[in-house]
Amino acid sequence: MEFGASEPEEFGSASADATRRPEPAYAPLLASVLILEDNFVIGMDASDMLRELGAQRVTTVSTAAEALRALDEGHVTFALLDVNLFQGNSSAVARQCEEREIRAVLATAFGDDVEAIADFPVMPVLHKPYNKELIERLIEDWGLALGVQR
């Protein structure tokens, strides 16, 4: 081996570990994410963003009935709920999340229209269009990280 020649980094080496970003405090929150979004493209984008933030398992559904089944079938740690769906809205899912103490965020394209969320439990609201940074900031700013009271 010559001095100055660089060796390939091995997974788990000290220098590779030093460059890894530390796990954010909210990481356990994203263990199993439910996305309720009736627009396929928005749902896929949200899934990608949450995976980039560290979501381990993401289930994307397009109706409230599918979301309620997903809540019954698996352990959900976080939910991103589109307010207005092609068929109704997600208020029943939001109420179930609240009853089960699942951290949830409402997503809406209707800006500050409080009428749209009047029947919903009090939850943080994410305005469309959103990006990964907004989701991350909302999770942190609204105290959704584990161990922080709602």
LOVEXBA-581288 format. One record per residue (C-alpha): x, y, z; residue number from 0; residue in three letters. Coordinates in Angstrom, 2 decimals. Each point is the difference from the previous one (the first is absolute). Layout:
% LOVEXBA-581288
        u        v        w    i   aa
        X        Y        Z  NUM  ALA
...
END
This chain:
% LOVEXBA-581288
        u        v        w    i   aa
     0.00     0.00     0.00    0  MET
     1.33     3.41    -0.91    1  GLU
    -0.26     3.01     2.25    2  PHE
    -2.52     2.49    -1.26    3  GLY
    -2.02    -2.64    -1.83    4  ALA
    -3.56     0.03     1.15    5  SER
    -1.63    -3.22     1.06    6  GLU
    -3.72    -0.50    -0.66    7  PRO
    -2.17     0.76     3.00    8  GLU
    -1.48    -3.05     1.64    9  GLU
    -3.55     0.08     1.30   10  PHE
     0.16     0.59     3.72   11  GLY
     3.52     1.38     0.01   12  SER
     0.78     2.82     2.42   13  ALA
     0.31     2.62    -2.73   14  SER
    -3.23    -1.13    -1.69   15  ALA
    -1.80     0.15     3.39   16  ASP
     1.35     3.51     0.62   17  ALA
    -1.62     1.29    -3.20   18  THR
    -3.42    -1.54     0.73   19  ARG
    -2.67     2.41     1.08   20  ARG
    -1.16    -0.71     3.55   21  PRO
    -3.49    -1.45     0.33   22  GLU
    -2.51     2.79     0.68   23  PRO
    -1.99    -0.05     3.25   24  ALA
    -3.20    -0.61    -1.97   25  TYR
     1.32    -3.17    -1.73   26  ALA
    -2.08    -2.43     2.13   27  PRO
    -3.09     1.98    -0.95   28  LEU
     0.56    -0.98    -3.62   29  LEU
     0.26    -3.75     0.64   30  ALA
    -3.35    -0.68    -1.69   31  SER
    -1.64     2.81    -1.97   32  VAL
    -3.52     0.12    -1.43   33  LEU
    -0.66     2.41    -2.86   34  ILE
    -3.60     0.66    -1.02   35  LEU
     0.11     1.85    -3.31   36  GLU
    -2.40    -0.40    -2.91   37  ASP
     2.36     1.54    -2.56   38  ASN
     2.42    -2.72    -1.11   39  PHE
     2.87     2.34    -0.85   40  VAL
    -0.25     1.95     3.27   41  ILE
    -0.22    -3.28     1.93   42  GLY
     3.15    -1.35    -1.67   43  MET
     1.85     3.27     0.58   44  ASP
    -1.02     0.01     3.67   45  ALA
     1.14    -3.61     0.34   46  SER
     3.38     0.84    -1.54   47  ASP
     0.43     3.05     2.26   48  MET
    -0.83    -1.94     3.15   49  LEU
     2.35    -2.82    -0.99   50  ARG
     2.76     2.59    -0.51   51  GLU
    -0.74     1.25     3.52   52  LEU
     0.48    -3.54     1.29   53  GLY
    -3.41    -1.69    -0.20   54  ALA
     0.55    -3.73     0.23   55  GLN
    -3.43    -1.13    -1.20   56  ARG
    -2.43     2.11    -2.02   57  VAL
    -3.55    -1.01    -0.88   58  THR
    -1.75     2.27    -2.50   59  THR
    -3.77    -0.27    -0.47   60  VAL
    -2.53     2.13    -1.88   61  SER
    -3.26    -0.36     1.96   62  THR
    -1.07     0.45     3.59   63  ALA
    -1.25    -3.61     0.10   64  ALA
     3.44    -1.29    -1.06   65  GLU
     1.66     2.22     2.61   66  ALA
    -2.26    -1.29     2.76   67  LEU
     0.82    -3.58    -1.03   68  ARG
     3.71     0.84     0.05   69  ALA
    -0.36     1.40     3.53   70  LEU
    -1.74    -3.23     1.07   71  ASP
     2.52    -2.29    -1.72   72  GLU
     3.30     1.44     1.06   73  GLY
     1.97     2.07     2.44   74  HIS
    -0.04     3.55    -1.37   75  VAL
     2.31     2.53     1.67   76  THR
    -0.73     3.05    -2.18   77  PHE
    -2.71     1.00    -2.49   78  ALA
    -0.10     2.63    -2.74   79  LEU
    -3.66     0.54    -0.89   80  LEU
    -1.35     1.84    -3.03   81  ASP
    -3.01     1.96     1.27   82  VAL
    -2.21     0.00    -3.10   83  ASN
    -0.29    -3.26    -1.91   84  LEU
    -1.80    -0.80    -3.24   85  PHE
    -2.52    -1.83     2.18   86  GLN
    -0.57     2.04     3.15   87  GLY
     2.76     0.96     2.38   88  ASN
     2.40    -1.56     2.49   89  SER
    -1.65     1.18     3.25   90  SER
    -0.89    -3.55     1.13   91  ALA
     3.62    -1.05    -0.50   92  VAL
     1.24     3.07     1.87   93  ALA
    -2.32    -0.81     2.90   94  ARG
     1.26    -3.59     0.08   95  GLN
     3.59     1.25     0.04   96  CYS
    -0.83     2.30     2.90   97  GLU
    -1.76    -2.80     1.93   98  GLU
     2.95    -2.35    -0.55   99  ARG
     2.51     2.75     0.86  100  GLU
     1.60    -0.23    -3.44  101  ILE
     1.83     3.18    -0.95  102  ARG
    -1.67     1.41    -3.11  103  ALA
     0.21     2.98    -2.33  104  VAL
    -2.76     1.31    -2.24  105  LEU
     0.90     1.00    -3.56  106  ALA
    -2.18     2.41    -1.94  107  THR
     0.15     2.10    -3.14  108  ALA
    -2.60     2.40     1.36  109  PHE
     2.34     2.36     1.82  110  GLY
    -1.49     1.57     3.11  111  ASP
    -3.53    -1.28    -0.69  112  ASP
    -0.99    -1.02     3.54  113  VAL
    -3.32    -1.30    -1.30  114  GLU
     1.83    -2.88    -1.67  115  ALA
     1.36    -1.27     3.32  116  ILE
    -2.77     1.10     2.38  117  ALA
    -1.10    -3.60     0.69  118  ASP
     3.53    -1.26     0.53  119  PHE
     1.87    -0.48     3.27  120  PRO
     2.59     2.68     0.72  121  VAL
     3.08    -1.05    -1.96  122  MET
     2.83     1.74    -1.78  123  PRO
    -0.86     1.05    -3.57  124  VAL
     2.38    -0.28    -2.93  125  LEU
    -0.93     2.17    -2.98  126  HIS
     0.44    -1.37    -3.52  127  LYS
     2.23     0.11    -1.86  128  PRO
     2.49    -1.15     2.62  129  TYR
     3.52    -1.37    -0.11  130  ASN
     2.24    -2.17     2.16  131  LYS
     1.37     2.97     1.93  132  GLU
    -3.51     1.21     0.90  133  LEU
    -0.98    -3.46     1.22  134  ILE
     3.14    -0.27     2.08  135  GLU
    -0.42     3.50     1.45  136  ARG
    -3.64    -0.68     0.81  137  LEU
     0.88    -3.23     1.80  138  ILE
     2.60     1.83     2.04  139  GLU
    -1.81     3.33     0.54  140  ASP
    -3.34    -1.45     1.02  141  TRP
     1.66    -2.21     2.60  142  GLY
    -0.75    -3.26    -1.75  143  LEU
     3.36    -1.52     0.85  144  ALA
    -0.30    -2.89     2.43  145  LEU
     0.04     0.98     3.60  146  GLY
    -1.49     3.44    -0.64  147  VAL
    -3.56     0.57     1.16  148  GLN
    -2.55     1.05    -2.58  149  ARG
END
